[in-house]
């Protein structure tokens, strides 16, 4: 008579597939349009449990690969609109990084034990995440655990201390502590083994309460500003929208590629823009193209800043053109422009995704940040929601007002505590306006910068280097013979 396997037996056989699926679903639910941010603090527990009980290195890597494939394919499904078929390769490449994470956890557990592996897990994740996001050809800084807390403004205030990568580390610490608690309860170990989880939760609550206190600060603005949202790239329409902004704005910002033409000072378009700034008596930021000296076939993706008298104050060149797009050649500098309303720093669209751009602007004296952005309507509303969700964290990291117009939404004016003062939904053509202020204070994160992810990446490299040396040493004939004799 055939006996049916019990649920524990089924779990033991299929956990390598079920656990990463559960983790991927929980983690995906933390991001727009769902914004179930509390799930981030348990999302990695199934993934860690399955990895720590993996039967071999291949199974450990498969667990991470399944997690990454499901998570990135689901959350970045809008990439199909931009790179049909090629996005399959992008999803697969992104999935390799969680596979590297679970593999390192498995190796650490095998060599040093479960406790050491869980202690190292936050460092391993953040180090690998930092490399994936910022240090290689396909750098892509979206969908990190830190950004999962965009709707959790009290905890997000911690970004002013440790940045978004620090919040990622905090989330992994909580998950590792819960994983340790589960494992010890299964082993019926004495109750004091729950102390790591209690300490982690106490730290989390302390930071949450501190953040809630920070949100008590009121940030009334004094400087009237405005921005336009349109995807037509028409000088006539942009001019008409700018004239509709109320309260005599002292700064008007147009979206990225608000004009798909050159705006060098010798062009007729520059002359018309200069006349418009003088007519409106406002500072005007226009994003278009400028020629590269000595390279007539190349251009800079440019944000031009004009004074209220129509004179050019300066240009910012996009530092991070989007890969595989005709997006100009990268700029190398982070200029800050002194104006009557304060020192203005400008970043363009994809620049915002990498915190070092805004950090360099603030270090150079920026008191106000403008981020003209191009998010095409055909990239789907999901892309717009995910991209706009990153902006509040950047405002908090540096405690600066941000004026962020986008071509088709979501345009935003954000205060230094990540509160969205006004916005315009996806797909609408129109204007936003509000009051902002200049800030000169410097956050701890602005001083420290990438120290946490850099240290984490260093530890990942060191650990994998040790594993490689140990593997080579073990394979040397003399060493192998001594091991076999023992």
N, C-alpha and C positions, 0 to 999 in steps of 0.2 A: 504494500500500500504506500502510495507516494505521500510524503509529508510536505506541506507548504512552508516556505521559509518565513520566519517571524520578521516583524518590522525591524528590530535591531540587526538581524542578519542581512536584510535588504539594504539597510543604511550602510552597513559595513562594506557591502559590495559596490554600492553606487555613490558613496559619499564624495568620491573624486569628481563626480559630475553634478550631483545635486547641490553640494555646498557652494561651489563657485556660482552656480545659477542663482541661488538664493541671495548671495552677497551682491551679485551684479544688479539684481532687481531692486534690492534695498538701497543700494548706492545710487542707482539711476533715479529713484524716486525723490532723492534729495535736491535735484536740480529742476530748473524750469522745464515744463510748466507746472510741475507738481509741488516743488518747494517743501517737501516733508523733511526739513532739516534735522529733526531729532533722530531719524533713522541712521544718520551718519555715525552715531556713537555705538551702534551695534552691527552695522553693515559688514564690517570686516571680520567679525567673530567667526561665522561659518567658514570663511576662507582660511583663517588662521588655524582653526581646529582641523580642517581637512589636510592642510599642509603639514602640520605637526604629526599627524598620524599616517602620512603617506608611506606606502610600502617601499618606494624606491625613488630615485632622483627623477626618473621619467614621469612618474605619476605626479610628483610635486610640480614639475614644469607644466604638465597638462592641466593641473588645477588652475594655475595662473593664466594659462592661455585661454581656457574656457571662460574664466571671469572676464578677461580683457576683451575677448571677441564679442561676448554678449553685451557688455557694458558700452563699449565704444560704438558698436554697430547700432545699438538702440538710441543712444543719446546723440550721436552724430549722424543720424539717418539723413539729415538735411544735406550732407555732403554729396549725396547722389544727384542733387540738382545742379551741383557745380562741376563735379568730376565723375560722370557716369562711368561705371566699370573700374576706372582707375581708383575710385574710393575704396574698392574691395582690397586693394593693396595697402592703402592707408590704414584701414581698419585692422588689417592683419599685422602691420608693422607696429601700430600702437599697442596691440595685444601682447606683443613680445615683452613689453616692460613689466606688466604684472607677472608674466612668466618668470622673468629674471628675479623679481621680488620673491615669489614663492620658492624658487630654487635656492636663493641665498638663505631664506629662513630654514629650509630643509637641511642645508649643509651645516648651518649654525647649530641646529638642534642635534644633528648626528654627532657633531664634534664636541660641543660644549654643553648640551643639555637643553631642556625645554625652557627653563628660566632665562638662560642667556639668549636664546632665540627670540623670546618675547620682549626682552629688554632691548634687543637690537632692532626689532621690527620697525619702530617709528623712524629710526635713523635710516634703515634700509629703504623704506618707502620714500621718505623725503629726498634722500640723495638720488635715487633713481628717477623720481618725479622731476627734480630740478634739472637733471640731464635731459630727460625727455622734453621738458618744457622750453629750455633756453639754450642748450649747449651743442646742438647738432643741426644738420641741414634741415630737417623737417620739424624744427622746434614749434611747439604748439602748447601754450600755457593754459588751455581751457580745462574745465572739469576736474580740478584738483579738490581734495577733501576740504581745503580751506575755503574755496568758493562755494561749497555746499551750504555755508552758513550765511549767505547773503540776506536771507529773510530773517535771520536771528541777529538783529542789530546789537543787543547787549553784548553777546560774545564776540561779535565782529569788531567791537572796539579794541579788542586785544591786538588787532592788526597794527595799531599805532605803536605797539611794543615789540612784537615779534614778526609782523608781516603775515601774509597769507600762508607762506610755507610753515611758519610757526604754528598757525592754527591747524594745518594738516598734521603736524607732529603731535599736537595735543589730542586730536581725534584718534590717531593711531595709538596713543598711550592709553586712552580710555578703552579702546577695543582690545588691546593686549592685556590690560588688567582684568577685564571681564572674561577673556579667554582663560587666563590663569586661574580665576576663581572657579570656572566651570570644570576645568581639568582636575583641580584639587578636590572639588566636591565629589567628582566621580570616583576619586581614589579614597574618599572618606578620610581626608587629612584633617587634623584639628582646625578649628575655626579661625585661628589667627592668620591663616593663609589668605583670608579675605582682606587683609590690611592693604595690599597694593591697590585693590579696587576702591576701597574706602578713601585712601589718600588721594587717588586720582580724581574721584568724584568730588572730594572736598576742594581740590584745586580748581576744578571746573566750575563749581558753584561760586568760589571766591572771585574768579575772573568774570563770571556772569554778573555777579552783584556789582563789581567794580565798573563793568561796562554799563550797567543800568544807571549807576551814579553819573557816569560821563554823559549819558543822554539827558540828564537834567540841565545841562548847559544849554542856554538859549543862544542862538547865533543869528540875531537880526542883521539883515543886510542893509547897506547904505547906498550901494552903487547900482543904479538901474541898468540891466543888461537884457539882451534879447538874442534869439537865434531863430533860424528858419529851417523848415523841414520840407524838402522837395527833391525829387529825383530827376527833374527835367534837365538840369544843367543849363538853364536858359538865363542869360543875363537880364532879360526883360522881366521874367517871372521873379527871379531872385530880388531884383530891385523893387518890384511891386510889394512883395512880401515884407521886405525890410522897412518899407514906408508905413506898413500897418502896425509895426511894433509900438505899443503905447509907452507913455511916461518918459519920453525923450531919452532913450537908452544911451549910455556912455560907451557901450561896447556891443557890437553886433557880430555874431559868428555864423558863417555859412558852413554847410557840410563839406566833407572831403569830396574832391572833384565836383564842387559846385559849378565849375566851368571846365569843360574838357578842351582847353586851349591854353596857349602860352600867355603869361601875364608879366613878361619881362617889361622893364621900364620903357623900352622903345616901341611897345605895341599900342595899338589903338584901344585894346581892351583895358590896359593899365590906365590909360587916360580917362576912360569912362568910370572906372572904379574909383579913381582919385576924385573925380567930380562928385560921385555919389557920397563918398565919405565927407567931403566938404559940405555938400548940401544937407546931409543929415546931421552934421556936426558931431560925429561919433567916431570912435575907433572901430575899424572894420577889419575882420579876418576873413580872407577869401582863400579857398584851397583850389589850386589848379596845377599848372605845370610851368617850370622855368627851364631854360636851356642850360646845358652843361658846357662851360667854356672849353674850347678846343675839341669838343665832341658833339657836333651838330646833330648826330643821329640818336643822341641820348637825352634824357630829361630827368629833372628832379620832381618828385611829388612834393609840391610846395604849399605852405601856408603863408600867405602874404599879410602883413600887418600894416595898415594905413592909419595915420593920425587924423584927428578931426579937421585939420587943415588940408588934407589930401596928400600930404607928403608920406613917402615910404619910410616906415620905421625899421623894418627888417623882414627877413624871410627865414622860415624854419623848413628844413628838408627832412622828410620822413626817414627815420633811422632804420625802420624794419619794413621794407616792402614785402608784400605778401608773396610767398613762394609760388612759382608757376603762373604768376599774373604779370602782365605788362604794367608794372607799378613803379617804374623809375629806378634809378640807381640809389643806393642808400646814402643818406647824409651821415656825417661823422661827428657833428657838434651838437651841443645842447644850449643854444643861445637863449638868453632871457632879455626881454625888451622893457626898458624903463618908459613908463607913460605917466600921464597926469593922474590916472586912477590906480597906479601901482605897477609893480613889475610882473609882466605877463609871461608865462611859459606856455609853449604850444607843443602838443604831441598830436600825431595824426593817426587815427583809427587803430591799426594793428600795434602801434607803439604802446598803447595803453595796456596791452596784454602782458607786457614785460615791465615789471615794476622799476627796473633800473633806469628806464627812460625818465619817468616822473621824478624818481629820486635824484637823478643828476640835475634836472631842471630846478628842483627845490634847493638842492645844495648850491646851485648857481644864483639863488636869490629869488626864485619865482614865488610870488605872493598870491597869484591867481592862475588857474590852469584852464586852458581851452583845448578841447579835443574834438576837432572836426572829424566826422566818421562817415564812411560809405558802407552801408549794409543794403544791398540790392533787394528789392521786394521779392524777386523770384528765388531768393535764397531761403524762403519760407519764414513765417513768423517765429518758428522755434529757434532759428539762428539768431534772430533779433533779440529774443528773450534771453538767451544764454549770454550773448555779448553784453547787453546792457546790464545784466546782473553783476558783471565784474566791476563796473564803475564805482559803486559805493565803497567797495573794499579799498580801491585806490585812493579815494578821497580820505578815508580814515587813516590809511598808512602814513599819509603826509599831512593830514589836517589842513586841507586846502579846499576852497570852493572850486567846483568843476562846472564848466559850461560845455555841454556835449551835444551838439546838433548832429543828427544823422540824416542820411538821404531819404530814408523811408521809415524811420522810427527804430528804436524808441529814443527820441530826443529828451535830454534831461538837464536840469539844473540841480546840483547836489551840494549839500552843505558839508562842512568838514567832519561831521559825525555820520556821514553816509545816508542822511535823510534826504529823500528826493523831494525837493520843494515844488517842482512842477515838471510835467512831462507831456509828451504828445504820443498817442498810440501808434502802433504799426499801421502803415498804409495810408495815413492821413497826410495831406499837404497843408501846411500852416505855420504858425509861429508859436514860440514860447517866450515868456518874459518873466523877470523876477528881480529881486534885490540880492546882491552878493556883497562880500567885503574882502579886504585884503588880510592875509595872515602872515606873520613873520616868525612864529614859533617853530621849533624843530622837534620832531618826535624822536623817541628812542630808536624806532625802526629806521628812520632816516639816517641816524648816526651809524647803526649797526649794519644795515643793508642785508646782504645775502649771507651773513655769517652762519646762520643755522643750516641752510641747505648746502652751503659750501663745506662745512664741517661734516655733514652727513654724507655727502658724496665722497669726501676724502676717506671716511670710515668704510664705505662700500668698496672703494678701490683697494684700500689696504687689506680688507678681509678677503676679497676675491684673490688678491695677490698672494696672501698667505695660503689659501686653499690651493692655488696653482703650484706654489713651491712645494707644498706637502705632497701633492699628487706626483710631481716630477721626482721628488726625493724617494717616494715609495716605489716608483717604477725603475729606479736605478738598480742594476743587478745585485750589487753588494748589499744595499739596504734591504732589498726583497729577501735575500737569503738569510740575513740576520733576523728579519721578522719571522720567517718560516721556522728558523731554529727555535726561537722563543715559543 
